[in-house]
Amino acid sequence: MDYKRAIIKNIKKYCFLRGMTYSDLSRKAGIPLTTLQAILYDERYKEPRLSNAHAIAKALKIKIDDLIR
């Protein structure tokens, strides 16, 4: 599994486990919802910036390693 697919899978998984919507996650991570949606759904979007990945992991209360595995 490539890096981006792992991130997408884990964002969806941990949002579900935390009972969070993507809107909740974007607000808690401090990133625009459109950026989060691009990460999740836009085929042209590359991997997220490291700062966004860290913010998402922190908002989900997981380690960055858990996000990219």
C-alpha positions in Angstrom: 0.0 0.0 0.0 1.4 3.4 -0.9 1.9 6.3 1.5 -1.2 8.3 0.4 -3.6 5.3 0.5 -2.4 4.5 4.0 -3.1 8.0 5.2 -6.5 8.1 3.6 -7.4 4.7 5.1 -6.2 5.7 8.5 -7.9 9.1 8.5 -11.2 7.4 7.7 -10.6 4.6 10.3 -9.7 6.9 13.2 -12.4 9.4 12.4 -14.9 6.6 12.6 -13.3 5.3 15.9 -13.4 8.8 17.4 -16.9 9.5 16.2 -15.6 12.6 14.3 -16.8 14.0 11.0 -14.3 15.4 8.5 -15.6 18.8 9.5 -14.7 18.1 13.1 -11.3 16.9 12.1 -10.5 19.9 10.0 -11.5 22.2 12.8 -9.5 20.4 15.4 -6.5 20.0 13.1 -6.7 23.7 12.1 -6.7 22.9 8.4 -9.3 24.0 5.9 -12.0 21.4 5.2 -11.2 21.8 1.5 -7.6 20.7 2.1 -8.8 17.6 4.1 -11.2 16.8 1.3 -8.5 17.1 -1.3 -6.3 14.7 0.7 -9.1 12.2 0.9 -10.7 12.5 -2.5 -8.7 14.4 -5.1 -6.6 12.0 -7.2 -4.4 14.8 -8.4 -3.5 15.8 -4.8 -0.1 14.4 -3.7 0.7 13.4 -0.2 -0.2 15.9 2.5 2.4 18.3 3.8 4.1 17.1 6.9 2.7 19.9 8.9 -0.9 18.9 7.9 -0.2 15.2 8.6 1.1 16.1 12.1 -1.9 18.3 12.7 -4.3 15.5 11.6 -2.5 13.0 13.8 -2.6 15.3 16.8 -6.3 16.0 16.3 -7.0 12.3 16.0 -4.9 11.7 19.2 -2.6 9.2 17.4 1.1 9.1 16.6 2.2 10.2 13.1 3.4 6.6 12.6 -0.1 5.4 13.1 -1.3 7.7 10.4 1.1 6.6 7.7 1.1 2.8 8.4 
